[in-house]
Amino acid sequence: MKRKILIWLLPLIVVWFQRIIGLTSRFRILKNEQYEELFKNKKPYIYSIWHTNVLYSPYLHRKKNVAVLISESKDGDYINEVVHRFGNTSIRGSSSKGGSKALKAVIQHLKKGLPAAFTPDGPRGPAFIVQPGVIAAAQVTQVPIVPFHYECSRQWILERAWDKHRVPKPFTTFVISYGEPIYVPRELNEDEFEKMRLNVEEAMLQNRDKAIHEAERIHTGDSK
C-alpha cells in the first residue's frame, strides 16, 4: 500500500515541480530543417535521448503521443506515471534484445505512424553508450532516429548519479537541440550494424555538445 501511494504521489509532485519550473523558464530551441519536415508532415520518428535527460523530456514533448520505452525497474514505475501525466504513452520492458516483446511493441507503434522514444544508454548505463535496440527499431520500421538533448543555463548536475542527471533550476533557459534524422538501412551485416550504432552514438554526442555549448554561452552572457 505504501508503495502504491508513493507511485501515485511522487510523480504528481514531479509533474507540478516541472510545470512551475517551466513557467519561470525561457526556451531556446535548436532545430533541424529535416526534423522540422518530419514533424510538420506528421511522419513517425524515434527520439534518441540520453538517460541524463529523462526527467524533463516528457514535459518538453507533452501531448505528442510519444511511446516511451521504459524499463520494468522500480524507477521505471515513477517515470511511467510522469510520462502518462504529460499526455504520452509508454511501453514497459527492455530493448537490449532485438526479439524482445517490448521492442516489438515499439515497432508496432511506429508502424502506425506515431513517434517513439528510446534512452539507448538506459536503464543502467554505461552512460553515453548506445545499446542496439534503437538501431534495430529504426532498421525494421525504416523510421529515422532523431537525436534529442537539452541543457539548461542554470541547473544542478547530480554528480553521484551514473548518468550525471540534469535538474533545471528556477528562472533558467532550456536549450533544446534536435539533431539531423538518421536513417538506418534495412539490410545490415554484423559489422555494418556496429558501424551504424557508432554513427548514432557520435551524432548524439555531437548534439549534446551543441546544447552544452549554447547553454554555457547563455549562462556567461556571451552574445556571440
Steps between C-alpha positions, in 0.01 A plus 500: 500500500782740589667437165174558311456833676857602413455400135194727491634789711862543389423533127228754588758708688751466216244609240400811696866582567572475127205720412612766749858491368362519146295810581812679630724392213594608150545260212761511225430234236779390265302340221594310189321557169474130421349428841261793454378344175434169675309672779302730269396211275411280802751232404615252766844532655697364793631743759832371631558653842788449742390383845635824649198670337216271609363744761374779275468328163132403563422863592678639193308259273166507678182396316686353202390139557864391509541135602783498753685175562531476879672229700305277737714617791365680810630831365317422178170490691538867594617606153203316352254707703669828402497407131125430507420818692660701218280344233735237364495122517744232608620151425657313789801275452852484360626553146830324565389200299376551145222245541366633831127551549553866587699570185230338290237721665703812419531386139121456476449852640739645241328313217179683594675823407555612861826616663697304758787572739797295621761566767767287333741509796231414757391378739837428662766625261778531423418864435521633144541157343227408249350154546371319188123519559450843345697396191294184461172695525610747234627220279175302506261795466715722275412788733780751562678553831498861625764582764353716777668678787435785741730697726416795722685823564430450871481141621606256765711205380469187711867410502451179701246361255638269230340714228593841653134593486396859427244676724401848379497789746226764509533789253723300269522486121443158347713435194315234301693344213376269225758326284475405136279192441700181448367228271613142560518270193273199512775253413810507720757237579655481847785740425270750327257489793783581743618785278147643495476469879821701533373758249184554705703522821730762347204701366339499844822612666544782248141612557565495875815708457306755294240539776766526771690767305188712449392463864845608619493796262166613643620445858809717450305767313697459179295665222704355213 
